[in-house]
């Protein structure tokens, strides 16, 4: 049965509506230009999976409290700031089908907007003495920044190991979902060990989520992400890394040359995709994704049964079974 986010959200539907109002209020500013940009950011909201992870983790570990609402706002502010800055770094004109902030208001304003969002996150934490939540959230920002820089450092030679790949996605993607789950648990008043286990749970989900995203590059044109986009952007992901590790020196050199110098040609991108499929790269990545998924569920099974835990289990399934 195909999972729907609306069904998964059912136990926290009231809290999610209340959170949306509180988050909108936290974005308000008396500077007209900034307020206009904040309204634009709020309207562009995606699936809201990060707040969902926070509220469901809180409910699984204890009670949803006012602190949980602040945790959800904090993670959204930190994450949105990182996305605004990322779009400047990548010179990206679009984000989720909408124009990026830098495309509409130029880089200088986009950087300052990102700074404002970071400042709002810090103020929200300090004003409410949420220092524990702030520590969890800022650690993920540090991890994401280091992951981006590690990827840039290693991208030059297009010859990274699986170990380095896993280190990059752990920092770039998994650390944020781990923070969501740890924040949710912490905001519910859970014991330190439960917070630690929920962070581990989120880390495994984040790893599986990113591998799933990388697999989309080798799917078909019906999925949400264009096929071969990672190859065109010269990104080394798990299916390709594994396929190269199993090939001869000559074949490896030929494929890396295509990625480096001919990834703008559709026929050449298809050649790389075919090589990865033939070499077992997709099957290897699927097995790794399944392993992280099962490890996450094993941790979740340590917690008592509840509607929140059931929905959290289904949210985990959704991240693996999604088609875009």
C-alpha atoms as a printed R data frame, in Angstrom:
    type eleno elety resid chain resno      x      y       z
1   ATOM     1    CA   UNK     A     1  0.000  0.000   0.000
2   ATOM     2    CA   UNK     A     2  1.319  3.424  -1.001
3   ATOM     3    CA   UNK     A     3  1.970  5.570   2.056
4   ATOM     4    CA   UNK     A     4  0.643  9.128   2.138
5   ATOM     5    CA   UNK     A     5  2.122 11.913   4.263
6   ATOM     6    CA   UNK     A     6 -1.384 13.036   5.276
7   ATOM     7    CA   UNK     A     7 -2.024  9.636   6.912
8   ATOM     8    CA   UNK     A     8  1.402  9.556   8.587
9   ATOM     9    CA   UNK     A     9  0.767 13.061   9.959
10  ATOM    10    CA   UNK     A    10 -2.578 12.055  11.570
11  ATOM    11    CA   UNK     A    11 -1.420 11.787  15.251
12  ATOM    12    CA   UNK     A    12  0.275 15.202  15.064
13  ATOM    13    CA   UNK     A    13 -2.082 17.003  12.662
14  ATOM    14    CA   UNK     A    14 -3.223 19.527  15.298
15  ATOM    15    CA   UNK     A    15  0.379 20.208  16.427
16  ATOM    16    CA   UNK     A    16  1.569 20.672  12.829
17  ATOM    17    CA   UNK     A    17 -1.145 23.282  12.164
18  ATOM    18    CA   UNK     A    18 -0.252 25.084  15.384
19  ATOM    19    CA   UNK     A    19  3.454 24.891  14.510
20  ATOM    20    CA   UNK     A    20  2.853 26.483  11.114
21  ATOM    21    CA   UNK     A    21  1.197 29.503  12.775
22  ATOM    22    CA   UNK     A    22  3.990 29.828  15.346
23  ATOM    23    CA   UNK     A    23  6.667 29.492  12.684
24  ATOM    24    CA   UNK     A    24  5.063 32.183  10.522
25  ATOM    25    CA   UNK     A    25  5.002 34.486  13.563
26  ATOM    26    CA   UNK     A    26  8.687 33.799  14.290
27  ATOM    27    CA   UNK     A    27  9.583 34.925  10.738
28  ATOM    28    CA   UNK     A    28  7.870 38.315  11.050
29  ATOM    29    CA   UNK     A    29 10.052 41.433  10.892
30  ATOM    30    CA   UNK     A    30  9.401 45.170  10.700
31  ATOM    31    CA   UNK     A    31 11.829 45.597   7.782
32  ATOM    32    CA   UNK     A    32  9.525 45.634   4.742
33  ATOM    33    CA   UNK     A    33 11.916 43.984   2.245
34  ATOM    34    CA   UNK     A    34 12.914 41.284   4.750
35  ATOM    35    CA   UNK     A    35  9.270 40.611   5.679
36  ATOM    36    CA   UNK     A    36  8.433 40.195   1.984
37  ATOM    37    CA   UNK     A    37 11.243 37.641   1.596
38  ATOM    38    CA   UNK     A    38 10.192 35.794   4.794
39  ATOM    39    CA   UNK     A    39  6.639 35.480   3.444
40  ATOM    40    CA   UNK     A    40  8.046 34.097   0.193
41  ATOM    41    CA   UNK     A    41 10.115 31.514   2.117
42  ATOM    42    CA   UNK     A    42  7.122 30.389   4.212
43  ATOM    43    CA   UNK     A    43  4.949 29.944   1.099
44  ATOM    44    CA   UNK     A    44  7.600 27.692  -0.492
45  ATOM    45    CA   UNK     A    45  7.480 25.117   2.307
46  ATOM    46    CA   UNK     A    46  7.964 21.510   1.177
47  ATOM    47    CA   UNK     A    47  6.753 18.270   2.753
48  ATOM    48    CA   UNK     A    48  7.715 19.494   6.256
49  ATOM    49    CA   UNK     A    49  9.335 16.183   7.066
50  ATOM    50    CA   UNK     A    50 11.798 17.722   9.548
51  ATOM    51    CA   UNK     A    51  9.071 19.061  11.881
52  ATOM    52    CA   UNK     A    52  7.270 15.725  11.462
53  ATOM    53    CA   UNK     A    53 10.358 13.844  12.659
54  ATOM    54    CA   UNK     A    54 10.570 16.197  15.669
55  ATOM    55    CA   UNK     A    55  6.922 15.901  16.748
56  ATOM    56    CA   UNK     A    56  6.728 12.138  16.171
57  ATOM    57    CA   UNK     A    57 10.034 11.564  18.001
58  ATOM    58    CA   UNK     A    58  8.762 13.631  20.941
59  ATOM    59    CA   UNK     A    59  5.511 11.652  21.059
60  ATOM    60    CA   UNK     A    60  7.385  8.341  20.806
61  ATOM    61    CA   UNK     A    61  9.705  9.226  23.708
62  ATOM    62    CA   UNK     A    62  7.313 11.123  25.985
63  ATOM    63    CA   UNK     A    63  5.048 14.157  25.593
64  ATOM    64    CA   UNK     A    64  4.857 16.914  22.993
65  ATOM    65    CA   UNK     A    65  5.575 20.164  24.842
66  ATOM    66    CA   UNK     A    66  6.099 23.869  24.110
67  ATOM    67    CA   UNK     A    67  9.774 22.986  23.862
68  ATOM    68    CA   UNK     A    68  8.902 20.647  20.957
69  ATOM    69    CA   UNK     A    69  7.372 23.558  19.021
70  ATOM    70    CA   UNK     A    70 10.522 25.602  19.620
71  ATOM    71    CA   UNK     A    71 12.663 22.655  18.471
72  ATOM    72    CA   UNK     A    72 10.678 22.449  15.203
73  ATOM    73    CA   UNK     A    73 11.028 26.202  14.605
74  ATOM    74    CA   UNK     A    74 14.728 26.093  15.435
75  ATOM    75    CA   UNK     A    75 15.511 23.291  12.986
76  ATOM    76    CA   UNK     A    76 13.463 24.947  10.226
77  ATOM    77    CA   UNK     A    77 15.251 28.268  10.735
78  ATOM    78    CA   UNK     A    78 18.696 26.612  10.731
79  ATOM    79    CA   UNK     A    79 17.897 24.435   7.721
80  ATOM    80    CA   UNK     A    80 16.334 27.271   5.706
81  ATOM    81    CA   UNK     A    81 19.383 29.454   6.404
82  ATOM    82    CA   UNK     A    82 21.666 26.698   5.121
83  ATOM    83    CA   UNK     A    83 19.567 26.290   1.939
84  ATOM    84    CA   UNK     A    84 19.611 30.047   1.218
85  ATOM    85    CA   UNK     A    85 23.392 30.092   1.605
86  ATOM    86    CA   UNK     A    86 23.764 26.868  -0.451
87  ATOM    87    CA   UNK     A    87 21.892 28.440  -3.370
88  ATOM    88    CA   UNK     A    88 24.344 31.358  -3.317
89  ATOM    89    CA   UNK     A    89 27.342 28.993  -3.215
90  ATOM    90    CA   UNK     A    90 25.911 26.837  -6.043
91  ATOM    91    CA   UNK     A    91 24.678 29.860  -8.024
92  ATOM    92    CA   UNK     A    92 21.313 28.056  -8.177
93  ATOM    93    CA   UNK     A    93 18.286 29.839  -9.606
94  ATOM    94    CA   UNK     A    94 15.648 27.366  -8.452
95  ATOM    95    CA   UNK     A    95 14.701 25.568  -5.233
96  ATOM    96    CA   UNK     A    96 11.815 23.026  -5.302
97  ATOM    97    CA   UNK     A    97 10.487 24.515  -8.542
98  ATOM    98    CA   UNK     A    98 10.476 28.098  -7.174
99  ATOM    99    CA   UNK     A    99 12.960 30.866  -7.864
100 ATOM   100    CA   UNK     A   100 15.720 30.917  -5.240
101 ATOM   101    CA   UNK     A   101 16.208 33.981  -3.010
102 ATOM   102    CA   UNK     A   102 19.452 34.892  -4.805
103 ATOM   103    CA   UNK     A   103 17.724 34.625  -8.218
104 ATOM   104    CA   UNK     A   104 15.038 37.123  -7.165
105 ATOM   105    CA   UNK     A   105 16.962 39.465  -4.851
106 ATOM   106    CA   UNK     A   106 20.644 38.825  -5.771
107 ATOM   107    CA   UNK     A   107 23.472 37.265  -3.755
108 ATOM   108    CA   UNK     A   108 24.140 40.098  -1.316
109 ATOM   109    CA   UNK     A   109 20.555 40.114  -0.032
110 ATOM   110    CA   UNK     A   110 20.400 36.288   0.010
111 ATOM   111    CA   UNK     A   111 23.502 36.058   2.235
112 ATOM   112    CA   UNK     A   112 22.043 38.624   4.643
113 ATOM   113    CA   UNK     A   113 18.705 36.750   4.689
114 ATOM   114    CA   UNK     A   114 20.566 33.550   5.601
115 ATOM   115    CA   UNK     A   115 22.349 35.458   8.382
116 ATOM   116    CA   UNK     A   116 19.003 36.805   9.638
117 ATOM   117    CA   UNK     A   117 17.530 33.283   9.782
118 ATOM   118    CA   UNK     A   118 20.552 32.035  11.756
119 ATOM   119    CA   UNK     A   119 20.194 34.991  14.156
120 ATOM   120    CA   UNK     A   120 16.468 34.254  14.631
121 ATOM   121    CA   UNK     A   121 17.336 30.645  15.484
122 ATOM   122    CA   UNK     A   122 19.889 31.786  18.077
123 ATOM   123    CA   UNK     A   123 17.465 34.327  19.567
124 ATOM   124    CA   UNK     A   124 14.646 31.771  19.782
125 ATOM   125    CA   UNK     A   125 16.935 29.431  21.730
126 ATOM   126    CA   UNK     A   126 18.509 32.025  24.012
127 ATOM   127    CA   UNK     A   127 15.255 33.858  24.836
128 ATOM   128    CA   UNK     A   128 13.645 30.578  25.918
129 ATOM   129    CA   UNK     A   129 16.830 29.157  27.518
130 ATOM   130    CA   UNK     A   130 16.732 26.165  25.149
131 ATOM   131    CA   UNK     A   131 20.488 25.649  25.319
132 ATOM   132    CA   UNK     A   132 20.254 21.857  24.979
133 ATOM   133    CA   UNK     A   133 18.275 22.155  21.743
134 ATOM   134    CA   UNK     A   134 20.647 24.847  20.480
135 ATOM   135    CA   UNK     A   135 23.644 22.568  21.116
136 ATOM   136    CA   UNK     A   136 22.031 19.755  19.083
137 ATOM   137    CA   UNK     A   137 21.009 22.092  16.247
138 ATOM   138    CA   UNK     A   138 24.290 23.971  15.891
139 ATOM   139    CA   UNK     A   139 26.224 20.690  15.860
140 ATOM   140    CA   UNK     A   140 24.267 19.660  12.744
141 ATOM   141    CA   UNK     A   141 25.063 23.024  11.054
142 ATOM   142    CA   UNK     A   142 28.764 22.437  11.762
143 ATOM   143    CA   UNK     A   143 28.496 18.875  10.395
144 ATOM   144    CA   UNK     A   144 26.683 20.007   7.227
145 ATOM   145    CA   UNK     A   145 29.313 22.694   6.541
146 ATOM   146    CA   UNK     A   146 32.164 20.228   7.038
147 ATOM   147    CA   UNK     A   147 30.411 17.686   4.793
148 ATOM   148    CA   UNK     A   148 30.043 20.229   1.979
149 ATOM   149    CA   UNK     A   149 33.711 21.219   2.244
150 ATOM   150    CA   UNK     A   150 34.833 17.570   2.369
151 ATOM   151    CA   UNK     A   151 32.839 16.885  -0.797
152 ATOM   152    CA   UNK     A   152 34.398 19.903  -2.535
153 ATOM   153    CA   UNK     A   153 37.868 18.777  -1.480
154 ATOM   154    CA   UNK     A   154 37.358 15.221  -2.764
155 ATOM   155    CA   UNK     A   155 35.381 16.137  -5.909
156 ATOM   156    CA   UNK     A   156 38.448 17.393  -7.751
157 ATOM   157    CA   UNK     A   157 39.956 13.990  -8.517
158 ATOM   158    CA   UNK     A   158 36.615 12.102  -8.936
159 ATOM   159    CA   UNK     A   159 38.098  9.057  -7.246
160 ATOM   160    CA   UNK     A   160 36.654  8.760  -3.747
161 ATOM   161    CA   UNK     A   161 36.218  5.632  -1.647
162 ATOM   162    CA   UNK     A   162 32.972  4.345  -0.157
163 ATOM   163    CA   UNK     A   163 34.333  5.281   3.268
164 ATOM   164    CA   UNK     A   164 34.678  8.942   2.221
165 ATOM   165    CA   UNK     A   165 31.250  8.877   0.508
166 ATOM   166    CA   UNK     A   166 29.578  7.636   3.714
167 ATOM   167    CA   UNK     A   167 31.430 10.294   5.746
168 ATOM   168    CA   UNK     A   168 30.157 13.003   3.376
169 ATOM   169    CA   UNK     A   169 26.487 11.948   3.415
170 ATOM   170    CA   UNK     A   170 26.570 11.380   7.184
171 ATOM   171    CA   UNK     A   171 27.604 15.001   7.643
172 ATOM   172    CA   UNK     A   172 25.706 16.633   4.756
173 ATOM   173    CA   UNK     A   173 22.325 14.886   5.089
174 ATOM   174    CA   UNK     A   174 22.065 12.420   7.954
175 ATOM   175    CA   UNK     A   175 23.265 14.824  10.661
176 ATOM   176    CA   UNK     A   176 20.206 17.063  10.160
177 ATOM   177    CA   UNK     A   177 17.659 14.229  10.474
178 ATOM   178    CA   UNK     A   178 19.612 12.909  13.475
179 ATOM   179    CA   UNK     A   179 19.285 16.365  15.071
180 ATOM   180    CA   UNK     A   180 15.518 16.402  14.414
181 ATOM   181    CA   UNK     A   181 15.026 13.083  16.202
182 ATOM   182    CA   UNK     A   182 17.359 14.008  19.088
183 ATOM   183    CA   UNK     A   183 15.645 17.406  19.501
184 ATOM   184    CA   UNK     A   184 12.220 15.781  19.522
185 ATOM   185    CA   UNK     A   185 13.290 13.293  22.190
186 ATOM   186    CA   UNK     A   186 15.019 15.972  24.272
187 ATOM   187    CA   UNK     A   187 12.023 18.331  24.114
188 ATOM   188    CA   UNK     A   188  9.758 15.575  25.490
189 ATOM   189    CA   UNK     A   189 11.844 15.280  28.659
190 ATOM   190    CA   UNK     A   190 13.295 11.886  27.683
191 ATOM   191    CA   UNK     A   191 16.379 10.500  29.452
192 ATOM   192    CA   UNK     A   192 19.833 11.099  27.925
193 ATOM   193    CA   UNK     A   193 20.073  7.485  26.682
194 ATOM   194    CA   UNK     A   194 16.737  7.761  24.822
195 ATOM   195    CA   UNK     A   195 17.919 11.029  23.212
196 ATOM   196    CA   UNK     A   196 21.153  9.310  22.148
197 ATOM   197    CA   UNK     A   197 19.286  6.335  20.654
198 ATOM   198    CA   UNK     A   198 16.889  8.592  18.781
199 ATOM   199    CA   UNK     A   199 19.845 10.488  17.354
200 ATOM   200    CA   UNK     A   200 21.292  7.155  16.156
201 ATOM   201    CA   UNK     A   201 17.893  6.279  14.681
202 ATOM   202    CA   UNK     A   202 17.819  9.599  12.768
203 ATOM   203    CA   UNK     A   203 21.370  9.100  11.547
204 ATOM   204    CA   UNK     A   204 20.480  5.726   9.995
205 ATOM   205    CA   UNK     A   205 17.357  7.206   8.370
206 ATOM   206    CA   UNK     A   206 19.365 10.099   6.967
207 ATOM   207    CA   UNK     A   207 21.899  7.718   5.423
208 ATOM   208    CA   UNK     A   208 19.135  5.610   3.848
209 ATOM   209    CA   UNK     A   209 17.364  8.786   2.635
210 ATOM   210    CA   UNK     A   210 20.463 10.075   0.822
211 ATOM   211    CA   UNK     A   211 21.277  6.704  -0.784
212 ATOM   212    CA   UNK     A   212 17.666  6.577  -2.032
213 ATOM   213    CA   UNK     A   213 18.147 10.076  -3.482
214 ATOM   214    CA   UNK     A   214 21.348  8.953  -5.215
215 ATOM   215    CA   UNK     A   215 19.549  5.933  -6.701
216 ATOM   216    CA   UNK     A   216 17.040  8.253  -8.400
217 ATOM   217    CA   UNK     A   217 19.881  9.257 -10.751
218 ATOM   218    CA   UNK     A   218 19.705  5.768 -12.275
219 ATOM   219    CA   UNK     A   219 15.899  5.482 -12.457
220 ATOM   220    CA   UNK     A   220 13.567  6.459 -15.269
221 ATOM   221    CA   UNK     A   221 12.148  9.768 -16.456
222 ATOM   222    CA   UNK     A   222  8.900  9.323 -14.476
223 ATOM   223    CA   UNK     A   223 10.601 10.091 -11.147
224 ATOM   224    CA   UNK     A   224 10.822 13.571  -9.671
225 ATOM   225    CA   UNK     A   225 14.570 14.017 -10.170
226 ATOM   226    CA   UNK     A   226 16.003 14.198 -13.724
227 ATOM   227    CA   UNK     A   227 17.949 11.050 -14.602
228 ATOM   228    CA   UNK     A   228 21.731 11.451 -14.709
229 ATOM   229    CA   UNK     A   229 21.761 14.860 -13.001
230 ATOM   230    CA   UNK     A   230 24.436 13.787 -10.476
231 ATOM   231    CA   UNK     A   231 26.654 12.524 -13.301
232 ATOM   232    CA   UNK     A   232 26.187 15.803 -15.209
233 ATOM   233    CA   UNK     A   233 27.195 17.679 -12.039
234 ATOM   234    CA   UNK     A   234 30.227 15.366 -11.636
235 ATOM   235    CA   UNK     A   235 28.990 14.035  -8.263
236 ATOM   236    CA   UNK     A   236 30.405 10.708  -7.156
237 ATOM   237    CA   UNK     A   237 27.601  8.712  -5.522
238 ATOM   238    CA   UNK     A   238 27.517  5.166  -4.115
239 ATOM   239    CA   UNK     A   239 26.296  3.283  -7.242
240 ATOM   240    CA   UNK     A   240 29.076  4.810  -9.382
241 ATOM   241    CA   UNK     A   241 31.776  4.511  -6.679
242 ATOM   242    CA   UNK     A   242 31.030  0.791  -6.218
243 ATOM   243    CA   UNK     A   243 30.889  0.127  -9.976
244 ATOM   244    CA   UNK     A   244 34.284  1.803 -10.448
245 ATOM   245    CA   UNK     A   245 35.804 -0.225  -7.597
246 ATOM   246    CA   UNK     A   246 34.851 -3.440  -9.444
247 ATOM   247    CA   UNK     A   247 36.152 -2.398 -12.863
248 ATOM   248    CA   UNK     A   248 39.539 -2.724 -14.514
249 ATOM   249    CA   UNK     A   249 42.042  0.136 -14.417
250 ATOM   250    CA   UNK     A   250 41.372  0.892 -18.098
251 ATOM   251    CA   UNK     A   251 37.570  0.874 -17.711
252 ATOM   252    CA   UNK     A   252 37.780  3.021 -14.582
253 ATOM   253    CA   UNK     A   253 39.942  5.558 -16.388
254 ATOM   254    CA   UNK     A   254 37.492  5.652 -19.349
255 ATOM   255    CA   UNK     A   255 34.401  6.234 -17.146
256 ATOM   256    CA   UNK     A   256 36.098  8.907 -15.007
257 ATOM   257    CA   UNK     A   257 37.158 10.674 -18.208
258 ATOM   258    CA   UNK     A   258 33.518 10.711 -19.401
259 ATOM   259    CA   UNK     A   259 32.288 12.126 -16.082
260 ATOM   260    CA   UNK     A   260 35.041 14.748 -16.016
261 ATOM   261    CA   UNK     A   261 35.016 15.870 -19.656
262 ATOM   262    CA   UNK     A   262 31.865 14.640 -21.440
263 ATOM   263    CA   UNK     A   263 29.073 14.705 -18.848
264 ATOM   264    CA   UNK     A   264 27.281 17.428 -20.844
265 ATOM   265    CA   UNK     A   265 26.475 14.870 -23.573
266 ATOM   266    CA   UNK     A   266 23.293 12.836 -22.986
267 ATOM   267    CA   UNK     A   267 24.588  9.781 -24.855
268 ATOM   268    CA   UNK     A   268 27.712  9.700 -22.665
269 ATOM   269    CA   UNK     A   269 25.651 10.068 -19.455
270 ATOM   270    CA   UNK     A   270 23.532  7.078 -20.572
271 ATOM   271    CA   UNK     A   271 26.756  5.144 -21.159
272 ATOM   272    CA   UNK     A   272 27.815  5.778 -17.534
273 ATOM   273    CA   UNK     A   273 24.368  4.776 -16.237
274 ATOM   274    CA   UNK     A   274 24.513  1.545 -18.243
275 ATOM   275    CA   UNK     A   275 28.014  0.824 -16.910
276 ATOM   276    CA   UNK     A   276 26.795  1.289 -13.310
277 ATOM   277    CA   UNK     A   277 23.798 -1.005 -13.840
278 ATOM   278    CA   UNK     A   278 25.942 -3.653 -15.516
279 ATOM   279    CA   UNK     A   279 28.587 -3.517 -12.772
280 ATOM   280    CA   UNK     A   280 26.174 -4.088  -9.858
281 ATOM   281    CA   UNK     A   281 26.383 -0.532  -8.504
282 ATOM   282    CA   UNK     A   282 22.617 -0.130  -8.151
283 ATOM   283    CA   UNK     A   283 22.130 -3.473  -6.357
284 ATOM   284    CA   UNK     A   284 24.995 -2.609  -3.997
285 ATOM   285    CA   UNK     A   285 23.483  0.799  -3.130
286 ATOM   286    CA   UNK     A   286 20.031 -0.737  -2.618
287 ATOM   287    CA   UNK     A   287 21.525 -3.278  -0.198
288 ATOM   288    CA   UNK     A   288 23.279 -0.488   1.756
289 ATOM   289    CA   UNK     A   289 20.043  1.525   1.919
290 ATOM   290    CA   UNK     A   290 18.140 -1.521   3.185
291 ATOM   291    CA   UNK     A   291 20.793 -2.150   5.851
292 ATOM   292    CA   UNK     A   292 20.483  1.393   7.254
293 ATOM   293    CA   UNK     A   293 16.684  1.155   7.081
294 ATOM   294    CA   UNK     A   294 16.625 -2.096   9.079
295 ATOM   295    CA   UNK     A   295 19.081 -0.743  11.666
296 ATOM   296    CA   UNK     A   296 16.832  2.303  12.156
297 ATOM   297    CA   UNK     A   297 13.752  0.133  12.685
298 ATOM   298    CA   UNK     A   298 15.644 -2.037  15.179
299 ATOM   299    CA   UNK     A   299 16.364  1.077  17.299
300 ATOM   300    CA   UNK     A   300 12.750  2.260  17.020
301 ATOM   301    CA   UNK     A   301 11.530 -1.124  18.253
302 ATOM   302    CA   UNK     A   302 13.219 -0.390  21.611
303 ATOM   303    CA   UNK     A   303 10.486  2.192  22.329
304 ATOM   304    CA   UNK     A   304  6.958  1.371  23.591
305 ATOM   305    CA   UNK     A   305  4.066  1.022  21.138
306 ATOM   306    CA   UNK     A   306  2.047  4.167  20.412
307 ATOM   307    CA   UNK     A   307  0.311  5.954  17.536
308 ATOM   308    CA   UNK     A   308  3.379  8.239  17.326
309 ATOM   309    CA   UNK     A   309  5.770  5.310  17.018
310 ATOM   310    CA   UNK     A   310  3.573  3.714  14.343
311 ATOM   311    CA   UNK     A   311  3.548  6.943  12.340
312 ATOM   312    CA   UNK     A   312  7.313  7.344  12.793
313 ATOM   313    CA   UNK     A   313  7.764  3.803  11.441
314 ATOM   314    CA   UNK     A   314  5.615  4.723   8.440
315 ATOM   315    CA   UNK     A   315  7.585  7.955   7.933
316 ATOM   316    CA   UNK     A   316 10.736  5.835   7.775
317 ATOM   317    CA   UNK     A   317  9.064  3.604   5.184
318 ATOM   318    CA   UNK     A   318  7.970  6.683   3.227
319 ATOM   319    CA   UNK     A   319 11.548  7.985   2.971
320 ATOM   320    CA   UNK     A   320 12.623  4.658   1.433
321 ATOM   321    CA   UNK     A   321  9.605  4.011  -0.795
322 ATOM   322    CA   UNK     A   322  9.110  7.583  -2.103
323 ATOM   323    CA   UNK     A   323  9.186  8.090  -5.847
324 ATOM   324    CA   UNK     A   324 10.578 11.639  -5.801
